[in-house]
Amino acid sequence: MSRILSGIQPTGYLHLGNYLGAIRNWVTMQNDYECLFCIVDLHALTTPQDPQMLRQSIRTAAAVYIAAGIDPKRSIIFNQSQVTGHTQLSWLLSCLTPLGWLNRMTQFKDKAGKQKDQASLGLYAYPVLMAADILIYQATHVPVGEDQKQHLELARDIAGTFNRAYKTEFFPLPEPQILGTATRVMSLRDGLAKMSKSDPSDYSRIHLMDNADTIALKIRKAKTDPAPLPFSPKELESRPEALNLINIYAALQGKTLENVCQQFAGQSFAVFKKELTDILVATLGPITQESQNLLKDISSIDALLAEGNAKANLIAQKNIEEVHNIMGLLRP
Ligand code: TYM
């Protein structure tokens, strides 16, 4: 049996990278797989959060999932903190995870920066909780952007270690699904940095809740270079900002970089940016609109999440009992 699990941290607004690298692929996967889509609020707590804002971001993430096309009747949309199996399994897996593996995680190094001793245990253990998110459902496939590849390799290693230690095949080794052409959308201000929720500049990213005017402004201000659009993708090798914008356009239109270069060859960025803005507004506008509609009725969003939490709990509870049994703990 194939089962999908994936998730997004509700820290601030979701952005175009989350959409192209993850959510858009989730929507199509619903046709072929049993899917669970999580709002990973416990992971959000690994960086400081304002409680009021966090609550709002959790509900906004749920609204965006649904507005973007995740169907709560077909897929389970739920909240990580409301399914206790995640943290239970995280502890059990942490007892099998060597520190050396965690020391290699580049996201921890980036986020902890120079003050490693001041970083929290939660930030360090983050990838073990992520492995638990996946393994508690015995998920077989995990659709993510490229930046999560290392975490997924760790999840596979942890699953393999558990299986070997207890001579079982209880955990499938989850396959990363890094799909499409926009697996790493870059910042609009710096073509060498990933588009990210934690970038201090709002102009570095398109939020999924931005209105048409804001999208137009951000694209107008997006960094480019003085040259016109190239004739072929080869010319983009030393032009990271141009490559990023062309890649975003290609991903939104389902075209190749070659197609887009041919379409705009020799034209100015002013012309291209106008077209890119139109396509962004046409794609994201309906999602923003529908998210806003859904957020007018918070009790319905909470009810949908409660339903999802209950369904996820059924699977997680059964599996945690099985893991307890395998490891020699007593069942309740
Ligand atoms: P997060 O919240 O940073 O990102 C959520 C998803 O969006 C993708 N993504 C991007 N894709 C392309 N370009 C970008 N600039 C970009 N930025 C983000 C991410 O790859 C991800 O797929 N650790 C995870 C959340 C998580 C998770 C899980 C994911 C927790 N448990 C279990 C899968 C399975 C994270 O921080 O994603």
Residues whose N, C-alpha, C, O or C-beta is under 5 A from the ligand:
A	BS01	TYM	L5 S6 G7 I8 Q9 G17 N18 G21 A22 V40 H43 M130 D133 P143 V144 G145 E146 D147 Q148 A182 T183 R184 V185 M186 K194 M195
